[in-house]
Amino acid sequence: MTSATVAATGKWTATGNMPAAAGWYGQHDNAIVLSGTKVLVMGGADGSAAALTRAAVYDHATKTWTATGSLQTSRRLFTATRLADGKVLVAGGISGTAQFPAPGLAAAEIYDPETGTWTSTGSMRIARWGHCAVLVGDKVLVAGGTTMRSAQSVKALHSAELFDPHTGTWTETAPMTDARSGHPALVLANGRVLVVGGTLPTARDEDTALAYCELFDPTAGTWSPTGALLAPRSGHQATVLSSGGAVLVTGGRAPGGPGDGTFDPFSRAGAELYLQDTGRWTAAPDMPGGRALHRAVRLGTTRVLVVGGSDGAGDDVGYASAAVFDFTTRSWSTVSGLSTGRFAFAAAPLSDKLVLVAGGVVRSGLAAARPDVQDLTATSEVFDVDAAVTS
């Protein structure tokens, strides 16, 4: 289904450059809000897909970026999770250059915003990248991801682990029903963790998207299947809405042939809604345009900003367009676009109406100045959903 669009509203304002450019391709390697005005970004990849150690903090009170302590281990496709005490746990990922297959990391480390330093903590039981990580109570649940299958191949994981920040140790918990990688995970209002879609590697440069979803019950320590997406998705986003009782899923990479002999080269424009009370997905109105490798950030409890992205192809230019979904009216509205189009970037909410976007890939492949090196940006912008647009 489709929905009409309206004149663009809201406003983006440039807010300085990060100390260095980087790109982030994971679901859970995103920026972390440290406090009401400060945001941490760390690691990621450079234009040649080599992992980075750099970290920086943005302070919205002063509109400035400052380099902070570097990671002890370079990493991309890791997970970053804010702990209950305000520190940040980073776990797993890929280190070094873009070799295949990557050995992956089991190592984890913790950032202390008071000192601006990273400290090693206990390693995960299994090295993994592309996994999910969410705070459940005072522990961190990590599940799935990719690891080495052999010297020539990789595989997706079922396994899950729990990190206890009080002891710095990881404990194995029940495995997921389905192995998966590149999947978002969210904590619902009832305390359960919803895992949405993802991929299964099928060859060196190929994977298949999943529609299957499942729930983790922290009390029982078990996983159970829940309603499947209406369409398999990878490179998508999932956002909790309505005080945690609903989830919006948007976009994803090109689905391939739809079965009628035609081929759709573009990313999914479709969106879906999940309600925890029914455990089912239903179609939401289509976005104004399809996209993958974008970011979706909640504005308050009922709205979501979807911004940037690409069509998931190897030769691409980052999208500048943005749209806002209103859960109350089940409708999309077009909002002002980024000054610099980008995909695989970082984004974080600064308030119920402000969103920070930073870094990312501007052009890749044949669209870039060099086909073997992606063009990155160090720029950042802040979106104000209530600001008036002036010409």
FENUR-V495275 format. One record per backbone hydrogen bond with DSSP energy under -0.5 kcal/mol. CO is the residue of the C=O (numbers start at 1). NH is the residue of the N-H. Records with the same first field share a line. If there is no record, write none. Layout:
CO: NH / NH
This chain:
1: 286
9: 336
11: 384
13: 382
16: 380
22: 360
23: 45
28: 80
32: 34 / 40
37: 60
38: 34 / 35
39: 58
40: 32
41: 56
44: 52
45: 23
46: 49
47: 374
50: 46
52: 75
53: 71
54: 43
55: 68
56: 41
57: 66
58: 39 / 60
59: 62 / 63 / 64
64: 59
66: 57
68: 55
75: 44 / 52
76: 94
77: 130
79: 91
81: 83 / 89
83: 86
87: 83
88: 111
89: 81
90: 109
91: 79
93: 105
94: 76
96: 51
97: 99
105: 128
106: 124
107: 92
108: 121
109: 90
110: 119
111: 88 / 113
112: 115 / 116 / 117
116: 69
117: 112
119: 110
121: 108
128: 93
129: 146
130: 182 / 183
132: 143
134: 136 / 141
135: 137
136: 139
138: 165
139: 136 / 141
140: 142 / 163
141: 134
142: 161
143: 132
145: 157
146: 129
147: 155
150: 153
153: 149 / 150
155: 147
157: 180
158: 176
159: 144
160: 173
161: 142
162: 171
163: 140 / 165
164: 167 / 168 / 169
168: 122
169: 164
171: 162
173: 160
180: 145 / 157
181: 199
184: 196
186: 188 / 194
188: 191
192: 188 / 194
193: 195 / 216
194: 186
195: 197 / 214
196: 184
198: 210
199: 181
200: 208
203: 206
206: 202 / 203
208: 200
210: 233
211: 229
212: 197
213: 226
214: 195
215: 224
216: 193 / 218
217: 221 / 222
221: 174
222: 217
224: 215
226: 213
233: 198 / 210
234: 253
235: 293 / 294
237: 250
239: 248
241: 244 / 245 / 246
242: 245
244: 189
245: 276
246: 241
247: 274
248: 239
249: 272
250: 237
252: 268
256: 264
262: 258
263: 265
264: 256
268: 291
269: 287
270: 251
271: 284
272: 249
273: 282
274: 247
275: 278 / 279 / 280
279: 227
280: 275
282: 273
284: 271
291: 252
292: 310
293: 344
295: 307
297: 305
298: 300
299: 302 / 303
301: 242
302: 327
303: 299
304: 306 / 325
305: 297
306: 323
307: 295
309: 319
310: 292
311: 254
314: 316
316: 364
319: 342
320: 338
321: 308
322: 335
323: 306
324: 333
325: 304 / 327
326: 330 / 331
331: 326
333: 324
334: 9
335: 322
342: 309
343: 361
344: 24
346: 358
348: 356
353: 385
354: 350 / 351
355: 383
356: 348
357: 381
358: 346
360: 377
361: 343
362: 318
363: 375
364: 316 / 367
365: 368
370: 373
373: 370
374: 376
375: 362 / 363
377: 22
378: 18
379: 359
380: 15
381: 357
382: 13
383: 355 / 385
384: 11 / 387
387: 10
388: 390
